[in-house]
């Protein structure tokens, strides 16, 4: 199992600094970390058995990302805007399709336009023009909803898509 966890360690996308964090496994609680080299933010679990020289490559961010709206409230806002004929329960397994919703993804204080594909109480699937590797913590803003609600999330998957990259983003708690 140790080699399985070792494969999940994260290296910084910007400066390639080895980070002593890994993606959270089911049942674990992750937290925000900041790369000491460039300031990029990641969400994961500190790997206490990582190389001793990499332990100082991350710090706890001085200010957490703002978390204004989470999945359940976001899905409720989408339902209020466009009610369905039949009420359904939104879960991770049954996301609501929202292919025309526009959103903005903030990565290292840079806004990237995105198109939401589906939203559930656990996260969002979206298409963006750039690649973002799993483990990155990002700020999401849904510009089509009243008040442009914001939330934070962690990238769980990134696959090539016809017009960019499709991200699977889990809302952080």
Residue pairs with C-beta under 8 A, 6 or more apart in sequence:
2 49
5 22
5 25
5 47
8 22
8 23
8 25
9 18
9 19
9 20
9 21
9 22
9 47
9 50
10 19
10 21
10 22
10 23
10 42
10 44
10 133
10 135
11 17
11 18
11 19
12 18
12 19
12 35
12 37
12 38
12 40
12 42
12 57
13 40
13 132
13 133
13 136
14 35
14 37
14 38
14 40
14 108
15 35
15 37
15 38
15 40
17 35
17 36
17 37
17 38
17 54
17 57
18 50
18 51
18 54
18 57
19 33
19 35
19 42
19 54
19 57
19 58
20 46
20 47
20 48
20 50
20 51
20 54
20 55
20 57
20 58
21 33
21 42
21 44
21 45
21 46
21 47
21 58
21 135
22 44
22 45
22 47
23 30
23 44
23 45
23 134
23 135
23 156
24 30
24 43
24 44
24 45
25 45
28 45
29 45
29 173
30 43
30 44
30 45
30 154
30 172
31 43
31 44
31 45
31 60
32 41
32 42
32 43
32 60
32 61
32 64
32 65
32 137
32 172
33 41
33 42
33 43
33 44
33 46
33 58
33 59
33 60
33 61
34 40
34 41
34 42
34 58
34 59
34 60
34 61
35 41
35 42
35 57
35 58
36 56
36 57
36 58
36 59
37 57
38 108
39 108
40 108
40 136
41 61
41 65
41 108
41 136
41 137
41 138
42 58
42 135
42 136
42 137
42 154
43 135
43 136
43 137
43 154
43 172
44 135
44 154
46 58
65 137
65 139
65 152
65 172
66 139
66 150
66 152
67 150
67 151
67 152
67 172
68 149
68 150
68 151
69 77
69 149
69 150
69 151
70 121
70 151
70 171
70 173
71 119
71 120
71 121
71 122
71 123
71 151
71 171
72 121
73 149
74 119
74 142
74 145
74 149
74 151
74 171
75 90
75 96
75 119
75 120
75 121
77 142
77 145
77 146
77 149
78 96
78 98
78 101
78 119
78 145
79 96
81 144
81 145
81 146
88 94
88 96
90 96
90 119
90 120
90 121
91 120
91 121
91 122
92 120
92 121
92 122
92 123
93 120
94 120
95 118
95 119
95 120
95 125
96 118
96 119
96 120
97 117
97 118
98 116
98 117
98 118
98 119
99 115
99 116
99 117
100 144
101 115
101 116
101 119
101 142
101 144
101 145
102 113
102 114
102 115
102 116
102 142
102 143
102 144
103 114
103 115
103 116
103 124
103 126
103 140
103 141
103 142
103 143
103 144
104 111
104 112
104 113
104 114
104 140
104 141
104 143
105 111
105 112
105 113
105 114
105 126
105 128
105 132
105 138
105 139
105 140
105 167
106 112
106 138
106 139
106 140
106 141
107 130
107 132
107 136
107 138
112 128
112 129
112 130
113 128
113 129
114 126
114 127
114 128
114 140
114 167
115 126
115 127
115 128
116 124
116 125
116 126
116 142
117 124
117 125
117 126
117 127
117 166
118 124
118 125
119 125
121 171
122 170
122 171
123 153
123 156
123 168
123 169
123 170
123 171
124 140
124 153
124 169
124 171
125 166
125 167
125 168
125 169
126 166
126 167
126 169
127 161
127 163
127 164
127 165
127 166
127 167
128 164
128 165
128 167
129 163
129 164
129 165
130 164
130 165
131 158
131 165
132 138
132 155
132 158
132 165
132 167
133 155
133 158
134 154
134 155
134 156
134 157
134 158
135 154
135 155
136 154
136 155
137 152
137 153
137 154
137 172
138 152
138 153
138 154
138 155
138 169
139 150
139 151
139 152
140 150
140 151
140 152
140 153
140 169
141 148
141 149
141 150
142 148
142 149
142 150
151 171
152 171
152 172
153 169
153 170
153 171
153 172
154 169
154 170
154 172
155 167
155 168
155 169
156 168
156 169
156 170
157 166
157 167
157 168
158 165
158 166
158 167
158 168
159 165
159 166
160 166
